[in-house]
Amino acid sequence: MRRIVSETKKFVTEAAWDVANLAMQITGGVGYTDVYPIERVVRDAMHANDSEKIFDDDDMWKVYDQQK
């Protein structure tokens, strides 16, 4: 279940980045200012990818073994 959640978080983060990047391109130079919240969304989406980790099956078995 954790792996599915991790993969979902990564997918949503990448989708948010794509949408924010397109919004920034549509608004042009105004998107870089604080007139619209796009600048903040782009900044947040850009840094969200840095901390994301997708757990694989080996990670899940380690958690399972520790709970025994």
C-alpha positions as CSV (number, residue, x, y, z in Angstrom):
1,M,0.0,0.0,0.0
2,R,2.8,2.4,0.8
3,R,4.3,1.9,-2.6
4,I,1.1,2.8,-4.3
5,V,0.8,5.9,-2.2
6,S,4.4,6.8,-3.0
7,E,3.8,6.4,-6.7
8,T,0.6,8.4,-6.5
9,K,2.4,11.2,-4.7
10,K,5.1,11.3,-7.4
11,F,2.5,11.2,-10.2
12,V,0.6,14.1,-8.7
13,T,3.7,16.1,-8.0
14,E,4.8,15.7,-11.7
15,A,1.3,16.6,-12.9
16,A,1.3,19.7,-10.7
17,W,4.6,20.7,-12.1
18,D,3.4,20.3,-15.7
19,V,0.2,22.4,-15.0
20,A,2.2,25.1,-13.2
21,N,4.8,25.2,-15.9
22,L,2.2,25.6,-18.6
23,A,0.4,28.3,-16.6
24,M,3.8,30.1,-16.3
25,Q,4.3,29.9,-20.0
26,I,0.8,31.2,-20.8
27,T,1.2,34.2,-18.5
28,G,4.7,35.0,-19.6
29,G,6.7,37.5,-17.6
30,V,3.7,38.4,-15.4
31,G,3.8,34.8,-14.1
32,Y,7.2,35.5,-12.5
33,T,5.8,38.4,-10.4
34,D,3.6,38.1,-7.3
35,V,0.6,39.5,-9.2
36,Y,-0.6,35.9,-9.7
37,P,0.1,32.9,-7.3
38,I,1.7,31.0,-10.2
39,E,5.2,31.9,-9.1
40,R,4.6,30.3,-5.7
41,V,3.0,27.2,-7.2
42,V,5.9,26.7,-9.5
43,R,8.4,27.2,-6.7
44,D,6.6,24.7,-4.5
45,A,6.2,22.1,-7.2
46,M,9.8,22.5,-8.2
47,H,11.0,21.7,-4.6
48,A,8.5,18.9,-4.0
49,N,10.3,16.6,-6.4
50,D,13.6,16.9,-4.4
51,S,12.1,15.1,-1.3
52,E,10.0,12.4,-3.1
53,K,11.0,8.8,-2.8
54,I,9.2,5.9,-4.3
55,F,9.3,2.9,-2.1
56,D,10.0,-0.4,-3.9
57,D,9.1,-3.9,-2.8
58,D,12.4,-4.4,-0.9
59,D,11.7,-1.3,1.2
60,M,8.2,-2.7,2.0
61,W,9.6,-6.0,3.1
62,K,12.0,-4.2,5.4
63,V,9.1,-2.4,7.1
64,Y,7.1,-5.6,7.3
65,D,10.0,-7.5,8.9
66,Q,10.6,-4.7,11.4
67,Q,6.9,-4.9,12.5
68,K,7.1,-8.6,13.3
